[in-house]
Amino acid sequence: MLVYYAGHGVIDRAGHYHLAVRETERESVHDTAAPYEWIKAHIEKSRAERRIVILDCCYAARAFGLQSNAAALEVAGTYILAAAGETATAISPPGETYTAFTDALLTVLSKGVSGLPRYLNLDSVFSQLSKELARRSRPRPAQLWRDHLGRAPFIKNAAYQPPSDTLRSAPPAQRASTAETSKDGGEPRMSPTPATVRTGEAGPSAVPPGKKPVPVLRRKIVRYVGLPTVGLALLFGGWSAYAVSSVSYEDSPLLQKIHRERGFIRVGVKGDQPGLAKKVGKEWVGFEIDLARKIAANLGFTKKEEVVFVEVFTNNRVTTLQSGDVDFVVATWSMNGPQAEEARKDEDSPLDFVGPYYTASLGALVLGTEQEAQEMKGIDDIKDKFNGGEEVCTASGSTSEEYLKKHGVEPKKEESYKDCWDRDSVKVVITDDIILAGLNEDEDFSYLTPKVKGRVVPLRGTAEKYGIGIRAGDPIFNYLACQVIQKGWKSSVDKNLEKMATRQLGKWWTPPIVDFPECSRLEVWKYKLLHVL
C-alpha cells in the first residue's frame, strides 16, 4: 500500500494533527480537516504486508508521535517518509511546479542513484533525497520504519549500470523455487544454487527458445518487491466526499426513517423550568427550546410544525428516550451524573450524550428571611436547620438526590422541582442554580410577608454539565447535534437567562464558561466509509 499526501498539515486547538482538504478552514481545523489519527487507523487495517506513507506537508513528522508508544509503529511493515519535522514547515517555492520536497523526490526517482543496485530501497531513496534537499538548501526530510522495510527494494534505479559480465541463463525453475520461498511463508531463504551463470561456466538452461534469459536474482527481487499497490485516495482533490461539510441527515438510517415514516421529530424537554424550558400558552420558550430547534433544523426538520415537544421528568428521561417516545432529549441532563453513566452502560438500549452545552452549579432555594438565607453557608447549615425528609426536597433520580445522600440528608422526592417548591411543608429545594433562579422567578412567595421569600444560596464545589441525550450508535446524529451547540449560544443566554439570573442570583451570577465539545469527525468518517459511501 502506498499513501501519498501533498498539501497542508494543520494542528487544531487541542494539538491534534490533521491533513487539510479543500473545505478546511483555519479557524475551525477540528471541524473541517482530516485527522491523521483516522487515516492511520485505516492504514493499519490494511491487509498489505508493507505500507508506505509519504507526507509532503508542514509538521509531517508529527505523524511519528501518533504511533505506538511501545514500539516505533503499531503494525509491522509500515514506513513513513515526512517532508518536515514536528515543528518545521514544508516549502512550496513561488513559480515552481511542485513543492520543494516533491520536486526533489521526483528528481531522485527519475534520475536514480549511480553505483547502486538495479532496485533502490527506501533507505537509499531517503539518503539521496536528503542530499538533494541539502544541496538546494531546503528543509531536511525525516523517516520512521521497522522490520527492515527501509531496506526493501522500492523502485527501479534509473541510473543502474549492469555489470560487464553477461548473464546467460537461469537455473531450473524447480531449483530456484527453494531459494525464493520459505516453507512457512516467511522471508525467502537463499539457496546454495548460484543466482547467475556467467559466460564460460557450465549450467543447465531453463530459457525457452527465442527468449532472453531472466536471472534468478532479478526474478527474486521482483517477487520480494511485490508491494500491494492499493492506494488510499489521499491526493485530496477527490476526497471532498469524505469532508464533514457533506454530512447530512440522509447519511443516518434512523433520521431517514423518521423523515420518511413520520415527517416530524419529537424532543423531550422539561415543562416547568422558566428561562430554560416552559410552555406559555401554546408556545414553548426558553434557552433549551432554542437549542432543541437548532438541533432539529440541522437534522432536516426546519419548519416549526416539524418539531414536537414532549414533556419529560428527571426520573423518566432514560426510559422515554430508550422507548422511542422521543428522538432526543434537551432537559438539564447532567452528562457527568450517575443517571447518565448508568444509561451509557445499559446492555439492551444504551444512550449517548452530546455536549456540554451549559455548565451549572448546585444551589439551595431557601424560603425565609434574608438573614436566614445568609446563615446558609453550605449543606451542613441546611442539615442543622431543616428536617431533611419533610422540609428539604429535590427531584427523584437527580444528581441533587445523590449529592444530598452523600452528605447524610434523606430528602423528600418529587417528580419535578416545581412540585417540590409548591409543597407547603418544603422550605428548601436543592438543584442547579439556574433552575432555582427560574423557580423563584415564577413564584418567590413574597406575598406571605414583606420579609419572607425565596432566596438562592450557592453550594460551592459542584459543577453540572448539561448534555443532549440521544440513543447510542449513530455518529451522524451525534455529529449533527454537536455542530450547532455553539451557534447563537451567547445571544440565547442573553435573551432567556441573563436578566432572570441577575435578579435571582445577584452577585453569584456570571455567564458560565462552557467547555464546548470538539465534534468528532473520526467516528463520522468511519461510519460513512463502512455504511454510506
MARLUMSE-160193 format. One record per residue (C-alpha): residue in one letter; y, x, z. Coordinates in nm, 4 decimals, always signed. Layout:
<rs>
['A' [Y X Z]]
...
</rs>
This chain:
<rs>
['M' [+0.0000 +0.0000 +0.0000]]
['L' [+0.3424 +0.1309 -0.0947]]
['V' [+0.6532 -0.0269 +0.0611]]
['Y' [+0.9879 +0.0971 -0.0701]]
['Y' [+1.3259 -0.0279 +0.0511]]
['A' [+1.6713 +0.0840 -0.0625]]
['G' [+1.9657 -0.0937 +0.0972]]
['H' [+2.1431 -0.1208 +0.4299]]
['G' [+1.9822 -0.0514 +0.7663]]
['V' [+2.1680 -0.2515 +1.0323]]
['I' [+2.1472 -0.2963 +1.4090]]
['D' [+2.2074 -0.6221 +1.5949]]
['R' [+2.3857 -0.6642 +1.9288]]
['A' [+2.0619 -0.6139 +2.1199]]
['G' [+1.9926 -0.2826 +1.9441]]
['H' [+1.7126 -0.4145 +1.7207]]
['Y' [+1.6736 -0.2525 +1.3789]]
['H' [+1.6973 -0.4739 +1.0683]]
['L' [+1.6940 -0.4325 +0.6913]]
['A' [+1.9713 -0.6182 +0.5140]]
['V' [+1.9105 -0.8816 +0.2459]]
['R' [+2.1628 -1.0414 +0.0130]]
['E' [+2.2544 -1.3093 +0.2682]]
['T' [+2.3083 -1.0659 +0.5566]]
['E' [+2.6411 -1.0911 +0.7400]]
['R' [+2.7572 -0.8017 +0.9545]]
['E' [+2.8904 -1.0381 +1.2227]]
['S' [+2.5507 -1.2076 +1.2634]]
['V' [+2.2899 -0.9443 +1.1843]]
['H' [+2.0353 -1.1007 +1.4198]]
['D' [+2.0576 -1.4286 +1.2285]]
['T' [+2.0714 -1.3104 +0.8667]]
['A' [+1.8782 -0.9820 +0.8260]]
['A' [+1.5070 -0.8946 +0.8196]]
['P' [+1.3842 -0.7423 +1.1473]]
['Y' [+1.1857 -0.4257 +1.0814]]
['E' [+0.9513 -0.5338 +1.3603]]
['W' [+0.8389 -0.8228 +1.1385]]
['I' [+0.7906 -0.6005 +0.8346]]
['K' [+0.5919 -0.3525 +1.0436]]
['A' [+0.3657 -0.6301 +1.1731]]
['H' [+0.2726 -0.7349 +0.8192]]
['I' [+0.2166 -0.3779 +0.7053]]
['E' [-0.0230 -0.3242 +0.9942]]
['K' [-0.2222 -0.6344 +0.8976]]
['S' [-0.2882 -0.4937 +0.5505]]
['R' [-0.6458 -0.4024 +0.4624]]
['A' [-0.5195 -0.0942 +0.2796]]
['E' [-0.6638 +0.2274 +0.4196]]
['R' [-0.3392 +0.4119 +0.3509]]
['R' [+0.0095 +0.2686 +0.3894]]
['I' [+0.3229 +0.4468 +0.2743]]
['V' [+0.6668 +0.3215 +0.3809]]
['I' [+0.9806 +0.4696 +0.2223]]
['L' [+1.3126 +0.3621 +0.3742]]
['D' [+1.6324 +0.4619 +0.1949]]
['C' [+1.8945 +0.3259 +0.4335]]
['C' [+2.1096 +0.4143 +0.7322]]
['Y' [+1.9365 +0.4854 +1.0653]]
['A' [+1.5987 +0.4723 +0.8866]]
['A' [+1.4259 +0.6917 +1.1475]]
['R' [+1.4738 +0.4067 +1.3966]]
['A' [+1.1588 +0.2699 +1.2378]]
['F' [+0.9743 +0.5541 +1.4146]]
['G' [+1.0775 +0.4167 +1.7515]]
['L' [+0.9162 +0.0819 +1.6707]]
['Q' [+0.5723 +0.2379 +1.6510]]
['S' [+0.3184 +0.2566 +1.9313]]
['N' [+0.4160 +0.4476 +2.2441]]
['A' [+0.0574 +0.5580 +2.2926]]
['A' [+0.0445 +0.7292 +1.9545]]
['A' [+0.2805 +0.8051 +1.6717]]
['L' [+0.1619 +0.4984 +1.4832]]
['E' [-0.0394 +0.1990 +1.5918]]
['V' [-0.2529 +0.1895 +1.2802]]
['A' [-0.4319 +0.4885 +1.1337]]
['G' [-0.3269 +0.5828 +0.7828]]
['T' [+0.0434 +0.4956 +0.7897]]
['Y' [+0.3142 +0.7318 +0.6645]]
['I' [+0.6891 +0.6711 +0.6940]]
['L' [+0.9471 +0.8624 +0.4920]]
['A' [+1.3035 +0.8000 +0.6116]]
['A' [+1.6276 +0.8836 +0.4328]]
['A' [+1.8269 +0.9347 +0.7541]]
['G' [+1.7850 +0.9992 +1.1253]]
['E' [+1.8175 +0.7396 +1.4010]]
['T' [+2.1952 +0.7850 +1.4232]]
['A' [+2.2654 +0.9120 +1.0705]]
['T' [+2.3920 +0.7199 +0.7709]]
['A' [+2.2446 +0.7377 +0.4225]]
['I' [+2.4802 +0.8246 +0.1360]]
['S' [+2.5477 +0.6421 -0.1889]]
['P' [+2.7821 +0.8763 -0.3827]]
['P' [+3.0505 +0.6948 -0.5860]]
['G' [+2.9822 +0.6875 -0.9580]]
['E' [+2.6157 +0.7849 -0.9287]]
['T' [+2.3353 +0.5563 -1.0424]]
['Y' [+2.1201 +0.5995 -0.7323]]
['T' [+2.1695 +0.6772 -0.3666]]
['A' [+2.1538 +1.0441 -0.2644]]
['F' [+1.8023 +1.0086 -0.1217]]
['T' [+1.6526 +0.8074 -0.4083]]
['D' [+1.8077 +1.0336 -0.6715]]
['A' [+1.6633 +1.3438 -0.5045]]
['L' [+1.3238 +1.1759 -0.4640]]
['L' [+1.3177 +1.0789 -0.8332]]
['T' [+1.4039 +1.4376 -0.9232]]
['V' [+1.1110 +1.5727 -0.7211]]
['L' [+0.8663 +1.3177 -0.8587]]
['S' [+0.9762 +1.3558 -1.2215]]
['K' [+1.0071 +1.7374 -1.2285]]
['G' [+0.7265 +1.8233 -0.9905]]
['V' [+0.6881 +2.1486 -0.7967]]
['S' [+0.5874 +2.4719 -0.9666]]
['G' [+0.2935 +2.6612 -0.8250]]
['L' [+0.1359 +2.3614 -0.6531]]
['P' [-0.1876 +2.1789 -0.7470]]
['R' [-0.2300 +1.9078 -1.0062]]
['Y' [-0.1577 +1.6396 -0.7437]]
['L' [+0.1254 +1.6612 -0.4923]]
['N' [+0.0543 +1.5416 -0.1413]]
['L' [+0.3137 +1.3690 +0.0759]]
['D' [+0.3857 +1.6839 +0.2741]]
['S' [+0.4681 +1.8719 -0.0437]]
['V' [+0.6905 +1.5895 -0.1655]]
['F' [+0.8717 +1.5820 +0.1693]]
['S' [+0.9176 +1.9600 +0.1749]]
['Q' [+1.0590 +1.9718 -0.1772]]
['L' [+1.2732 +1.6630 -0.1123]]
['S' [+1.4230 +1.8308 +0.1958]]
['K' [+1.5089 +2.1401 -0.0102]]
['E' [+1.6602 +1.9309 -0.2884]]
['L' [+1.8802 +1.7348 -0.0463]]
['A' [+1.9854 +2.0525 +0.1354]]
['R' [+2.0813 +2.2099 -0.1987]]
['R' [+2.3046 +1.9084 -0.2642]]
['S' [+2.4465 +1.9102 +0.0926]]
['R' [+2.3042 +1.5650 +0.1582]]
['P' [+2.1530 +1.4248 +0.4823]]
['R' [+1.8039 +1.5576 +0.5565]]
['P' [+1.5103 +1.3141 +0.5474]]
['A' [+1.2535 +1.2571 +0.8218]]
['Q' [+0.8820 +1.1766 +0.8207]]
['L' [+0.6177 +1.0388 +1.0563]]
['W' [+0.2435 +1.0114 +0.9969]]
['R' [-0.1016 +1.0525 +1.1448]]
['D' [-0.4648 +1.1002 +1.0370]]
['H' [-0.3739 +1.3770 +0.7893]]
['L' [-0.2209 +1.1269 +0.5482]]
['G' [+0.0586 +1.3749 +0.4813]]
['R' [-0.1975 +1.5996 +0.3132]]
['A' [-0.3488 +1.3262 +0.0980]]
['P' [-0.2787 +1.3529 -0.2778]]
['F' [+0.0036 +1.1182 -0.3711]]
['I' [+0.1216 +1.1707 -0.7307]]
['K' [+0.0594 +1.3904 -1.0328]]
['N' [+0.2563 +1.7136 -1.0232]]
['A' [+0.4753 +1.7167 -1.3359]]
['A' [+0.5171 +2.0956 -1.3048]]
['Y' [+0.1454 +2.1673 -1.2763]]
['Q' [+0.0125 +2.4532 -1.4906]]
['P' [-0.3680 +2.4597 -1.5280]]
['P' [-0.5485 +2.7901 -1.4616]]
['S' [-0.6204 +3.0166 -1.7580]]
['D' [-0.9955 +2.9702 -1.7251]]
['T' [-1.1202 +2.6898 -1.9458]]
['L' [-1.3209 +2.4125 -1.7892]]
['R' [-1.6363 +2.3355 -1.9891]]
['S' [-1.8222 +2.0617 -1.8193]]
['A' [-1.9042 +1.8793 -1.5012]]
['P' [-2.2259 +1.8920 -1.3023]]
['P' [-2.4616 +1.5983 -1.3474]]
['A' [-2.3297 +1.2718 -1.2090]]
['Q' [-2.6098 +1.2324 -0.9560]]
['R' [-2.5321 +1.5715 -0.8038]]
['A' [-2.1586 +1.5073 -0.7972]]
['S' [-2.2004 +1.1841 -0.6064]]
['T' [-2.3314 +1.3617 -0.2978]]
['A' [-2.0122 +1.5616 -0.2841]]
['E' [-1.7859 +1.2611 -0.3331]]
['T' [-1.9018 +1.0073 -0.0800]]
['S' [-2.0450 +1.0373 +0.2696]]
['K' [-2.3323 +0.8160 +0.3795]]
['D' [-2.1260 +0.6491 +0.6489]]
['G' [-1.8403 +0.5659 +0.4159]]
['G' [-1.6075 +0.8153 +0.5868]]
['E' [-1.4280 +1.1144 +0.4384]]
['P' [-1.6194 +1.2716 +0.1454]]
['R' [-1.8269 +1.5809 +0.2249]]
['M' [-1.8175 +1.8818 -0.0012]]
['S' [-2.1365 +1.9549 -0.1946]]
['P' [-2.2558 +2.3122 -0.2414]]
['T' [-2.2581 +2.2358 -0.6138]]
['P' [-1.9712 +2.4251 -0.7834]]
['A' [-1.6848 +2.1990 -0.8773]]
['T' [-1.6405 +2.3610 -1.2176]]
['V' [-1.8443 +2.5702 -1.4576]]
['R' [-1.6424 +2.8478 -1.6156]]
['T' [-1.6883 +2.9811 -1.9658]]
['G' [-1.9861 +3.2082 -1.9873]]
['E' [-2.1667 +3.0524 -1.6913]]
['A' [-2.4818 +2.8507 -1.7402]]
['G' [-2.4890 +2.4892 -1.6303]]
['P' [-2.6236 +2.1545 -1.7424]]
['S' [-2.3804 +1.9371 -1.9313]]
['A' [-2.3005 +1.5754 -1.8432]]
['V' [-2.0379 +1.5349 -2.1147]]
['P' [-2.1151 +1.2731 -2.3789]]
['P' [-2.0878 +1.3892 -2.7400]]
['G' [-1.7316 +1.3851 -2.8686]]
['K' [-1.5744 +1.3502 -2.5223]]
['K' [-1.3632 +1.6018 -2.3322]]
['P' [-1.5143 +1.7380 -2.0111]]
['V' [-1.3819 +1.5946 -1.6846]]
['P' [-1.4018 +1.8379 -1.3923]]
['V' [-1.5675 +1.7092 -1.0770]]
['L' [-1.2689 +1.8230 -0.8747]]
['R' [-1.0400 +1.6008 -1.0778]]
['R' [-1.2711 +1.3009 -1.0504]]
['K' [-1.2996 +1.3559 -0.6772]]
['I' [-0.9241 +1.3753 -0.6326]]
['V' [-0.8620 +1.0604 -0.8322]]
['R' [-1.1127 +0.8815 -0.6148]]
['Y' [-0.9546 +1.0195 -0.2989]]
['V' [-0.6057 +0.9252 -0.4107]]
['G' [-0.7091 +0.5659 -0.4849]]
['L' [-0.4368 +0.4130 -0.2674]]
['P' [-0.4244 +0.0342 -0.2938]]
['T' [-0.1028 -0.0459 -0.4743]]
['V' [-0.0472 -0.3830 -0.3155]]
['G' [+0.3310 -0.3601 -0.2779]]
['L' [+0.5197 -0.5612 -0.0178]]
['A' [+0.8149 -0.7102 -0.2056]]
['L' [+1.0895 -0.5307 -0.0225]]
['L' [+1.3159 -0.4403 -0.3101]]
['F' [+1.5098 -0.7247 -0.1594]]
['G' [+1.6594 -0.8598 -0.4785]]
['G' [+1.3814 -1.1171 -0.4886]]
['W' [+1.3466 -1.1581 -0.1160]]
['S' [+1.6086 -1.4263 -0.0682]]
['A' [+1.3342 -1.6898 -0.0487]]
['Y' [+1.2477 -1.5414 +0.2898]]
['A' [+1.6052 -1.5395 +0.4157]]
['V' [+1.6763 -1.7508 +0.7197]]
['S' [+1.9573 -1.9326 +0.5463]]
['S' [+1.6948 -2.1057 +0.3300]]
['V' [+1.5123 -2.2564 +0.6297]]
['S' [+1.5356 -2.6357 +0.6399]]
['Y' [+1.3613 -2.9320 +0.7971]]
['E' [+1.1495 -2.9556 +0.4810]]
['D' [+0.9653 -2.6413 +0.5967]]
['S' [+0.8350 -2.8274 +0.9034]]
['P' [+0.5405 -3.0685 +0.8576]]
['L' [+0.6449 -3.2529 +1.1753]]
['L' [+1.0024 -3.3078 +1.0575]]
['Q' [+0.8837 -3.4041 +0.7099]]
['K' [+0.6610 -3.6671 +0.8672]]
['I' [+0.9449 -3.8077 +1.0818]]
['H' [+1.1731 -3.8321 +0.7774]]
['R' [+0.9032 -3.9877 +0.5615]]
['E' [+0.7492 -4.2365 +0.8039]]
['R' [+1.0349 -4.3272 +1.0363]]
['G' [+1.3685 -4.2183 +0.8926]]
['F' [+1.5329 -4.1575 +1.2304]]
['I' [+1.4887 -3.9204 +1.5230]]
['R' [+1.4535 -4.0058 +1.8928]]
['V' [+1.6271 -3.7917 +2.1537]]
['G' [+1.5596 -3.8004 +2.5270]]
['V' [+1.8782 -3.7875 +2.7374]]
['K' [+1.9895 -3.8779 +3.0887]]
['G' [+2.1789 -4.2054 +3.1036]]
['D' [+2.3866 -4.1729 +3.4192]]
['Q' [+2.5442 -3.8278 +3.4207]]
['P' [+2.9158 -3.8618 +3.3378]]
['G' [+3.0562 -3.5759 +3.1335]]
['L' [+2.7069 -3.4744 +3.0256]]
['A' [+2.5405 -3.7932 +2.9023]]
['K' [+2.6264 -4.1557 +2.9680]]
['K' [+2.6171 -4.4840 +2.7825]]
['V' [+2.9572 -4.6515 +2.7803]]
['G' [+2.9207 -4.9973 +2.6306]]
['K' [+2.7193 -4.9403 +2.3142]]
['E' [+2.8253 -4.5791 +2.2735]]
['W' [+2.6645 -4.2639 +2.4108]]
['V' [+2.9133 -3.9940 +2.5129]]
['G' [+2.9091 -3.6521 +2.6755]]
['F' [+2.8515 -3.2807 +2.6259]]
['E' [+2.4748 -3.3166 +2.5834]]
['I' [+2.5191 -3.6120 +2.3480]]
['D' [+2.7399 -3.3977 +2.1238]]
['L' [+2.4801 -3.1198 +2.1273]]
['A' [+2.1967 -3.3626 +2.0509]]
['R' [+2.3833 -3.4992 +1.7481]]
['K' [+2.4442 -3.1452 +1.6148]]
['I' [+2.0761 -3.0624 +1.6504]]
['A' [+1.9750 -3.3880 +1.4811]]
['A' [+2.2102 -3.3165 +1.1906]]
['N' [+2.0564 -2.9711 +1.1457]]
['L' [+1.7155 -3.1394 +1.1381]]
['G' [+1.8318 -3.3571 +0.8497]]
['F' [+1.9470 -3.6674 +1.0401]]
['T' [+2.3148 -3.6640 +0.9530]]
['K' [+2.4033 -4.0316 +0.9897]]
['K' [+2.4925 -4.1798 +1.3269]]
['E' [+2.2354 -4.4575 +1.2944]]
['E' [+1.9617 -4.1999 +1.2290]]
['V' [+1.9856 -4.0708 +1.5878]]
['V' [+1.8361 -4.2954 +1.8575]]
['F' [+1.8915 -4.2017 +2.2220]]
['V' [+1.6212 -4.2811 +2.4770]]
['E' [+1.6957 -4.2592 +2.8486]]
['V' [+1.4672 -4.0213 +3.0364]]
['F' [+1.4492 -3.9178 +3.4001]]
['T' [+1.3733 -3.5874 +3.5667]]
['N' [+1.0205 -3.6919 +3.6601]]
['N' [+0.9190 -3.8285 +3.3171]]
['R' [+1.0749 -3.5804 +3.0739]]
['V' [+0.7461 -3.3975 +3.0222]]
['T' [+0.5241 -3.6994 +2.9538]]
['T' [+0.7846 -3.8740 +2.7377]]
['L' [+0.8081 -3.5697 +2.5118]]
['Q' [+0.4341 -3.4991 +2.5088]]
['S' [+0.3523 -3.8567 +2.4119]]
['G' [+0.5891 -3.8527 +2.1144]]
['D' [+0.8127 -4.1253 +2.2546]]
['V' [+1.0962 -3.8799 +2.1898]]
['D' [+1.1142 -3.5875 +1.9469]]
['F' [+1.3226 -3.3553 +2.1634]]
['V' [+1.4981 -3.3692 +2.4996]]
['V' [+1.8518 -3.2667 +2.5994]]
['A' [+1.8682 -3.3674 +2.9655]]
['T' [+1.9932 -3.0928 +3.2020]]
['W' [+1.6409 -2.9481 +3.1900]]
['S' [+1.6165 -2.6173 +3.3745]]
['M' [+1.4161 -2.3988 +3.1365]]
['N' [+1.3544 -2.1461 +3.4153]]
['G' [+1.2370 -2.4055 +3.6674]]
['P' [+0.8812 -2.4857 +3.7835]]
['Q' [+0.8582 -2.8079 +3.5806]]
['A' [+0.9341 -2.6223 +3.2587]]
['E' [+0.6963 -2.3382 +3.3423]]
['E' [+0.4130 -2.5808 +3.4067]]
['A' [+0.4885 -2.7680 +3.0833]]
['R' [+0.4673 -2.4452 +2.8827]]
['K' [+0.1173 -2.3813 +3.0182]]
['D' [-0.0204 -2.7296 +2.9556]]
['E' [-0.3532 -2.6839 +2.7765]]
['D' [-0.3523 -3.0135 +2.5891]]
['S' [+0.0119 -3.0560 +2.4891]]
['P' [+0.2282 -2.7513 +2.5695]]
['L' [+0.6056 -2.7699 +2.5454]]
['D' [+0.8635 -2.5110 +2.4498]]
['F' [+1.2309 -2.4678 +2.5334]]
['V' [+1.5274 -2.3601 +2.3232]]
['G' [+1.8283 -2.2162 +2.4987]]
['P' [+2.0024 -2.1764 +2.7271]]
['Y' [+2.2908 -2.3942 +2.6156]]
['Y' [+2.4514 -2.4233 +2.9605]]
['T' [+2.4315 -2.2481 +3.2986]]
['A' [+2.4972 -2.4323 +3.6252]]
['S' [+2.4765 -2.3565 +3.9970]]
['L' [+2.3240 -2.5756 +4.2652]]
['G' [+2.5598 -2.7655 +4.4884]]
['A' [+2.5727 -3.0370 +4.7521]]
['L' [+2.7706 -3.3578 +4.7137]]
['V' [+2.8662 -3.4431 +5.0716]]
['L' [+3.0056 -3.7789 +5.1824]]
['G' [+3.2508 -3.7095 +5.4626]]
['T' [+3.5919 -3.5887 +5.5619]]
['E' [+3.7487 -3.2774 +5.4196]]
['Q' [+3.6800 -3.0952 +5.7459]]
['E' [+3.3110 -3.1940 +5.7401]]
['A' [+3.2806 -3.0697 +5.3833]]
['Q' [+3.4454 -2.7388 +5.4724]]
['E' [+3.1934 -2.6899 +5.7522]]
['M' [+2.9100 -2.6972 +5.4988]]
['K' [+2.8822 -2.3292 +5.4035]]
['G' [+2.5240 -2.3443 +5.2802]]
['I' [+2.1826 -2.5035 +5.3098]]
['D' [+2.1431 -2.4045 +5.6762]]
['D' [+2.4518 -2.6064 +5.7708]]
['I' [+2.3153 -2.9065 +5.5807]]
['K' [+1.9820 -2.8763 +5.7666]]
['D' [+2.1604 -2.8688 +6.1018]]
['K' [+2.3968 -3.1561 +6.0262]]
['F' [+2.1858 -3.4093 +5.8347]]
['N' [+1.8457 -3.5742 +5.8609]]
['G' [+1.6527 -3.4492 +5.5555]]
['G' [+1.4241 -3.7458 +5.4941]]
['E' [+1.6991 -4.0071 +5.5073]]
['E' [+2.0394 -3.8514 +5.4548]]
['V' [+1.9586 -3.5706 +5.2056]]
['C' [+1.8414 -3.6819 +4.8609]]
['T' [+1.7529 -3.5381 +4.5205]]
['A' [+1.5667 -3.6419 +4.2054]]
['S' [+1.1888 -3.6341 +4.2050]]
['G' [+1.0450 -3.3408 +4.0090]]
['S' [+1.3713 -3.1454 +4.0017]]
['T' [+1.4340 -2.7783 +4.0769]]
['S' [+1.6536 -2.9055 +4.3616]]
['E' [+1.3449 -3.0568 +4.5246]]
['E' [+1.1705 -2.7189 +4.5095]]
['Y' [+1.4821 -2.5477 +4.6460]]
['L' [+1.5010 -2.7820 +4.9455]]
['K' [+1.1316 -2.7455 +5.0255]]
['K' [+1.1632 -2.3666 +5.0218]]
['H' [+1.4389 -2.3983 +5.2815]]
['G' [+1.2419 -2.6313 +5.5049]]
['V' [+1.4100 -2.9562 +5.4052]]
['E' [+1.1948 -3.2535 +5.3026]]
['P' [+1.4443 -3.4676 +5.1074]]
['K' [+1.4482 -3.8314 +5.0148]]
['K' [+1.3485 -3.8547 +4.6456]]
['E' [+1.4736 -4.0992 +4.3858]]
['E' [+1.4290 -4.1383 +4.0113]]
['S' [+1.7831 -4.0210 +3.9406]]
['Y' [+2.0709 -3.8541 +4.1222]]
['K' [+2.2800 -4.1679 +4.0810]]
['D' [+2.0101 -4.3655 +4.2620]]
['C' [+2.0457 -4.1147 +4.5455]]
['W' [+2.4229 -4.1470 +4.5597]]
['D' [+2.4041 -4.5265 +4.5552]]
['R' [+2.1859 -4.5401 +4.8711]]
['D' [+2.3854 -4.6359 +5.1795]]
['S' [+2.1804 -4.4047 +5.4013]]
['V' [+2.2308 -4.0957 +5.1849]]
['K' [+2.5096 -3.8606 +5.2875]]
['V' [+2.4162 -3.5547 +5.0773]]
['V' [+2.2888 -3.5216 +4.7194]]
['I' [+2.1552 -3.1837 +4.6064]]
['T' [+2.1553 -3.0871 +4.2380]]
['D' [+2.3591 -2.8863 +3.9870]]
['D' [+2.7327 -2.8671 +4.0451]]
['I' [+2.8296 -3.0105 +3.7061]]
['I' [+2.6022 -3.3140 +3.7607]]
['L' [+2.7536 -3.3687 +4.1054]]
['A' [+3.1033 -3.3480 +3.9592]]
['G' [+3.0153 -3.6336 +3.7239]]
['L' [+2.8639 -3.8470 +4.0005]]
['N' [+3.1697 -3.8060 +4.2176]]
['E' [+3.3995 -3.8697 +3.9230]]
['D' [+3.2347 -4.2087 +3.8803]]
['E' [+3.2369 -4.3020 +4.2490]]
['D' [+3.3730 -4.0949 +4.5372]]
['F' [+3.3697 -4.3809 +4.7918]]
['S' [+3.7352 -4.3181 +4.8716]]
['Y' [+3.7758 -4.6931 +4.9298]]
['L' [+3.5857 -4.6610 +5.2601]]
['T' [+3.8727 -4.4878 +5.4385]]
['P' [+4.1514 -4.2646 +5.3174]]
['K' [+3.9740 -3.9671 +5.4722]]
['V' [+3.6085 -4.0178 +5.3806]]
['K' [+3.4936 -3.9460 +5.0261]]
['G' [+3.2514 -3.7350 +4.8240]]
['R' [+3.3125 -3.3618 +4.8049]]
['V' [+3.1150 -3.0975 +4.6129]]
['V' [+3.0096 -2.7920 +4.8121]]
['P' [+2.8644 -2.4955 +4.6138]]
['L' [+2.5330 -2.3408 +4.7160]]
['R' [+2.5602 -1.9722 +4.6377]]
['G' [+2.2979 -1.7566 +4.4706]]
['T' [+2.1470 -2.0163 +4.2388]]
['A' [+2.1548 -2.0469 +3.8600]]
['E' [+2.0049 -2.3179 +3.6423]]
['K' [+1.9738 -2.2508 +3.2685]]
['Y' [+1.9542 -2.5683 +3.0627]]
['G' [+1.7206 -2.5706 +2.7627]]
['I' [+1.6280 -2.8126 +2.4847]]
['G' [+1.2746 -2.9421 +2.5314]]
['I' [+1.0519 -2.9550 +2.2221]]
['R' [+0.6804 -2.9639 +2.1534]]
['A' [+0.5366 -2.6143 +2.1124]]
['G' [+0.4023 -2.4766 +1.7850]]
['D' [+0.6828 -2.5495 +1.5384]]
['P' [+0.9049 -2.2406 +1.4885]]
['I' [+1.1069 -2.4217 +1.2198]]
['F' [+1.2064 -2.6980 +1.4649]]
['N' [+1.2773 -2.4323 +1.7285]]
['Y' [+1.4990 -2.2278 +1.4984]]
['L' [+1.6978 -2.5213 +1.3596]]
['A' [+1.7694 -2.6438 +1.7128]]
['C' [+1.8684 -2.2958 +1.8254]]
['Q' [+2.1020 -2.2443 +1.5299]]
['V' [+2.3605 -2.4994 +1.6426]]
['I' [+2.3821 -2.4309 +2.0174]]
['Q' [+2.6943 -2.2155 +1.9911]]
['K' [+2.8675 -2.4204 +1.7208]]
['G' [+3.1628 -2.6034 +1.8732]]
['W' [+3.0385 -2.5206 +2.2235]]
['K' [+3.3772 -2.4457 +2.3803]]
['S' [+3.5517 -2.7454 +2.2256]]
['S' [+3.2742 -2.9723 +2.3543]]
['V' [+3.3037 -2.8248 +2.7055]]
['D' [+3.6805 -2.8717 +2.6951]]
['K' [+3.6500 -3.2307 +2.5745]]
['N' [+3.3727 -3.3502 +2.8044]]
['L' [+3.3668 -3.1317 +3.1156]]
['E' [+3.6862 -2.9348 +3.1737]]
['K' [+3.9117 -3.1998 +3.3324]]
['M' [+3.6329 -3.3614 +3.5315]]
['A' [+3.5067 -3.0299 +3.6680]]
['T' [+3.8572 -2.9126 +3.7540]]
['R' [+3.9222 -3.2285 +3.9552]]
['Q' [+3.5890 -3.2335 +4.1356]]
['L' [+3.5037 -2.8652 +4.1804]]
['G' [+3.8561 -2.7329 +4.2199]]
['K' [+3.8697 -2.3585 +4.2763]]
['W' [+3.4918 -2.3324 +4.2317]]
['W' [+3.5121 -2.4342 +3.8676]]
['T' [+3.5170 -2.1845 +3.5842]]
['P' [+3.3627 -2.2463 +3.2415]]
['P' [+3.0123 -2.0983 +3.2615]]
['I' [+2.9152 -1.7732 +3.0957]]
['V' [+2.6060 -1.8583 +2.8944]]
['D' [+2.3608 -1.6007 +2.7637]]
['F' [+2.3095 -1.7814 +2.4343]]
['P' [+1.9755 -1.7198 +2.2620]]
['E' [+1.9389 -1.4970 +1.9590]]
['C' [+1.7495 -1.7393 +1.7394]]
['S' [+1.4295 -1.5672 +1.6264]]
['R' [+1.3699 -1.5267 +1.2541]]
['L' [+1.0477 -1.3379 +1.3183]]
['E' [+0.8362 -1.6434 +1.4002]]
['V' [+1.0067 -1.8466 +1.1265]]
['W' [+0.9202 -1.5933 +0.8571]]
['K' [+0.5646 -1.5550 +0.9823]]
['Y' [+0.5225 -1.9318 +0.9735]]
['K' [+0.6738 -1.9669 +0.6262]]
['L' [+0.4634 -1.6840 +0.4889]]
['L' [+0.1431 -1.8444 +0.6179]]
['H' [+0.2176 -2.2150 +0.5706]]
['V' [+0.5091 -2.2746 +0.3352]]
['L' [+0.5693 -2.0068 +0.0746]]
</rs>
